[in-house]
């Protein structure tokens, strides 16, 4: 295949470009650090990748309809202390704690969605405000204390492994296969994509765009809460600070994963690849002894690069349609 054809493939098929970038990064880190391919590092990387994939999905599911969710981390924090409180203080089993935590996430997402869709207020403003509300409830309730008495049985998913592969990574792969099938073959999944791709056309087609946006925000809250539950299972504690660094991660993973800022495009494989790239970059910075105080700078630059790539891809595809 000629170089020009490779370039076209990357622009028109984001998954190909993401896979290639992840492969090159993996090879580079393998050569640069002797510890990168160690079983422990691969195990740790797989667990972190799983968490980042769900955090990125929580953002991507609203980006796909043309909105954004700045309260992803705040919802995650609220779901974390909900699960921790129910298991540590109230003595409920993991099943009940997870169900209630997920319900809290959905409720938070519904609040964002209803205010945004029904009152016509920009999602940026709404979710910025609710992020402070949810965080305030979190720290007001816990006073900053973590819930540490988490049953060992609850940590099996987050800490267990089979043949060196973390259980949480296997769960993530299965979940994202379901996500792929949802957007590919279900009416609701296609309606979400349609609203994001062309809002006016979706309305003329009889799609209730307001309800679709509310659904997207509810799903975002659900996924953020699911990420929080997985985090508690992975760490064995439920700290109220959970989610404070999720905002930049959510945007970086979603955008790197090819989720269009203009809406209408999301890829399950792309989000996983975006999470893999994000984790490898952060892992590589540690492995190579980079000053951790510069990490936020590198991640910010990474988002700018991803946004630039998204813009170039959009312009290229628009020009192809006009030819």
C-alpha positions in Angstrom: 0.0 0.0 0.0 1.4 3.4 -0.9 2.1 6.1 1.7 -0.8 8.2 0.4 -3.1 5.2 0.9 -1.9 4.8 4.5 -2.6 8.4 5.2 -6.1 8.1 3.8 -6.7 5.0 5.9 -5.7 6.8 9.0 -7.9 9.8 8.3 -11.0 7.8 7.2 -10.6 4.9 9.6 -9.7 6.3 13.0 -9.5 2.8 14.5 -6.6 1.9 12.2 -4.7 5.0 13.2 -5.3 4.4 16.9 -4.2 0.8 16.7 -1.0 1.8 14.8 -0.3 4.6 17.4 -0.8 2.2 20.3 1.4 -0.4 18.7 4.2 2.0 18.1 4.0 3.4 21.6 4.0 -0.1 23.1 7.1 -1.0 21.1 8.9 2.2 22.0 8.2 1.8 25.7 9.3 -1.9 25.6 12.6 -0.8 24.2 13.1 2.2 26.4 12.3 0.5 29.7 13.3 -3.0 30.9 10.5 -3.1 33.4 7.7 -2.1 31.0 7.0 -5.7 29.9 7.3 -7.2 33.4 4.3 -9.3 34.5 3.5 -6.9 37.4 3.5 -3.8 35.2 1.4 -5.5 32.6 -1.1 -6.5 35.3 -1.2 -3.0 36.7 -1.5 -1.4 33.3 -4.4 -3.7 32.4 -6.3 -2.7 35.6 -5.7 1.0 35.0 -6.7 0.7 31.3 -10.0 -0.8 32.4 -10.8 2.1 34.7 -9.8 4.7 32.1 -11.9 3.1 29.5 -15.0 3.5 31.5 -14.1 7.0 32.6 -13.6 7.9 28.9 -16.8 6.2 27.9 -18.7 8.3 30.5 -17.6 11.4 28.7 -17.9 9.9 25.2 -21.5 8.9 25.6 -22.5 12.6 26.0 -20.0 14.0 23.5 -21.6 11.8 20.9 -24.9 13.8 21.2 -23.0 17.1 21.1 -23.0 17.7 24.9 -20.3 17.3 27.5 -20.2 16.2 31.1 -17.9 18.1 33.5 -19.3 16.2 36.5 -18.0 12.8 35.5 -15.5 12.7 38.4 -18.0 14.2 40.9 -20.6 11.5 40.0 -17.8 8.9 40.4 -16.9 10.3 43.8 -20.5 10.3 45.0 -21.0 6.7 43.8 -17.8 5.7 45.5 -18.8 6.9 48.9 -22.3 5.5 48.4 -20.9 2.0 47.9 -18.4 2.4 50.7 -20.9 3.7 53.2 -23.4 0.9 52.5 -20.7 -1.8 52.9 -18.6 -0.3 55.7 -21.1 1.4 57.9 -24.4 -0.3 57.1 -23.1 -3.8 56.5 -24.9 -4.4 53.2 -23.4 -6.9 50.8 -21.7 -5.9 47.6 -24.7 -6.5 45.3 -26.9 -4.1 47.2 -24.1 -1.5 47.5 -23.4 -1.7 43.7 -27.1 -1.4 42.8 -27.6 1.7 44.9 -24.3 3.3 43.7 -25.3 2.7 40.1 -28.8 4.2 40.8 -27.1 7.3 42.3 -25.0 7.6 39.1 -28.1 7.4 36.9 -30.0 9.9 39.1 -27.1 12.4 38.8 -27.0 11.9 35.0 -30.8 12.4 34.8 -30.5 15.7 36.7 -27.8 16.8 34.2 -29.9 15.6 31.2 -33.3 17.1 32.3 -31.9 20.5 33.0 -29.9 20.5 29.8 -32.5 19.1 27.5 -35.8 20.4 29.0 -34.6 23.9 30.0 -32.3 24.5 27.1 -29.3 25.4 29.3 -25.8 24.6 27.9 -24.4 21.3 29.2 -21.1 23.0 30.0 -22.8 25.3 32.5 -25.1 22.6 33.9 -22.5 20.0 34.5 -20.0 22.5 35.8 -22.6 23.6 38.4 -23.6 20.0 39.3 -20.0 19.0 39.6 -19.7 21.4 42.6 -23.0 20.2 44.0 -22.1 16.5 43.9 -18.6 17.2 45.2 -20.1 19.3 48.0 -22.5 16.5 49.0 -19.6 14.0 48.9 -17.3 15.9 51.2 -20.1 17.2 53.4 -21.3 13.7 54.1 -17.9 12.1 54.6 -16.0 15.0 56.1 -13.1 13.8 54.0 -12.9 10.4 55.6 -12.6 7.2 53.5 -14.6 4.0 54.0 -12.0 1.3 54.5 -13.8 -1.8 55.7 -14.6 -3.2 52.2 -15.3 -7.0 52.2 -12.5 -9.0 50.5 -15.0 -10.8 48.4 -15.8 -7.4 46.8 -12.2 -6.9 45.6 -12.0 -10.1 43.6 -13.1 -8.4 40.4 -10.7 -5.5 40.9 -7.7 -7.5 42.1 -8.1 -11.0 40.8 -6.5 -12.4 37.7 -6.4 -15.5 35.5 -3.2 -16.5 33.6 -1.9 -13.0 34.5 -4.9 -11.2 32.9 -6.9 -9.1 35.4 -10.5 -10.0 35.8 -11.4 -6.3 35.5 -9.8 -6.2 32.0 -11.9 -9.3 30.9 -15.0 -7.6 32.2 -14.1 -4.4 30.3 -13.6 -6.2 27.0 -17.0 -7.9 27.4 -18.7 -4.7 28.4 -17.3 -2.9 25.3 -18.4 -5.7 23.0 -21.9 -5.1 24.3 -21.4 -1.4 23.7 -20.4 -2.0 20.1 -23.5 -4.2 19.6 -25.7 -1.5 21.2 -24.6 1.2 18.8 -24.4 -1.1 15.8 -27.6 -3.0 16.0 -30.1 -1.4 18.4 -32.6 1.3 17.5 -31.8 3.3 20.6 -28.1 3.2 19.8 -28.6 4.4 16.2 -30.9 7.2 17.5 -28.2 8.5 19.8 -25.8 8.6 16.9 -28.4 10.3 14.7 -29.0 13.0 17.2 -25.3 13.7 17.5 -24.7 13.6 13.7 -27.5 15.9 12.6 -30.0 17.2 15.2 -32.4 18.8 12.8 -32.5 15.7 10.6 -33.1 13.6 13.6 -36.1 15.8 14.6 -37.6 15.6 11.1 -37.2 11.8 11.4 -39.5 11.8 14.4 -36.8 11.2 17.0 -37.4 12.9 20.3 -34.0 14.6 20.6 -34.6 15.8 24.2 -35.3 12.3 25.5 -32.2 11.0 23.7 -30.0 13.6 25.3 -31.5 12.8 28.7 -30.8 9.1 28.0 -27.2 9.9 27.1 -26.6 11.8 30.3 -28.3 9.1 32.3 -26.0 6.5 30.6 -23.0 8.8 31.3 -23.9 8.8 35.0 -24.4 5.1 35.0 -20.9 4.5 33.4 -19.2 7.0 35.8 -20.8 5.2 38.7 -19.7 1.8 37.3 -16.1 3.1 37.0 -16.3 4.2 40.6 -17.5 0.7 41.7 -14.6 -0.9 39.8 -12.3 1.6 41.4 -13.5 0.5 44.9 -13.1 -3.1 43.9 -9.6 -2.4 42.6 -8.4 -0.4 45.6 -10.3 -2.1 48.5 -11.2 1.3 49.9 -13.8 4.0 49.1 -12.1 7.4 49.4 -14.1 10.6 48.8 -11.4 12.0 46.6 -12.2 9.4 43.9 -12.8 11.0 40.5 -11.0 14.3 41.2 -8.6 13.6 38.3 -11.2 12.0 36.0 -12.1 15.1 34.1 -8.9 15.4 32.0 -8.8 11.6 31.7 -12.3 11.4 30.4 -11.8 14.0 27.7 -8.3 12.6 26.7 -9.5 9.0 26.4 -12.7 9.9 24.6 -11.1 12.3 22.1 -8.0 10.1 21.6 -10.5 7.3 21.0 -12.0 9.1 18.0 -15.2 10.3 19.6 -16.1 13.3 17.5 -16.4 16.7 19.3 -19.1 17.5 16.7 -21.2 14.5 17.8 -22.5 11.4 15.9 -19.3 9.3 16.2 -18.1 7.0 18.9 -16.2 3.7 18.7 -16.0 1.0 21.4 -12.6 -0.2 20.1 -11.5 3.5 19.8 -12.2 4.2 23.4 -10.3 1.2 24.6 -7.3 2.2 22.3 -7.6 5.7 23.7 -7.4 4.4 27.2 -4.4 2.2 26.3 -2.5 5.1 24.8 -3.3 7.3 27.8 -2.2 4.6 30.3 1.0 3.8 28.4 1.9 7.5 28.2 1.4 8.0 31.9 3.1 4.7 32.7 6.0 5.6 30.4 6.5 9.0 32.1 7.0 7.2 35.4 9.2 4.5 33.8 11.5 7.0 32.2 11.8 9.0 35.4 10.0 12.1 34.1 9.3 14.8 36.7 5.7 14.1 37.9 5.0 17.8 38.3 5.0 18.2 34.5 2.5 15.4 34.0 -0.5 17.7 33.6 1.3 19.7 31.0 2.0 16.5 28.9 -1.6 15.4 29.2 -2.9 18.8 28.2 -0.7 18.8 25.1 -1.9 15.3 24.4 -5.5 16.5 24.3 -4.6 19.4 22.1 -2.9 17.0 19.6 -6.0 14.7 19.8 -8.3 17.7 19.1 -6.1 18.7 16.2 -6.3 15.2 14.7 -10.1 15.2 15.1 -10.3 18.5 13.3 -8.1 17.4 10.4 -10.1 14.2 10.1 -13.4 16.2 10.0 -12.1 18.7 7.4 -10.7 15.8 5.2 -14.0 13.9 5.3 -16.0 17.0 4.5 -13.8 17.6 1.5 -14.3 14.0 0.3 -18.0 14.5 0.4 -17.8 17.6 -1.8 -15.6 15.8 -4.4 
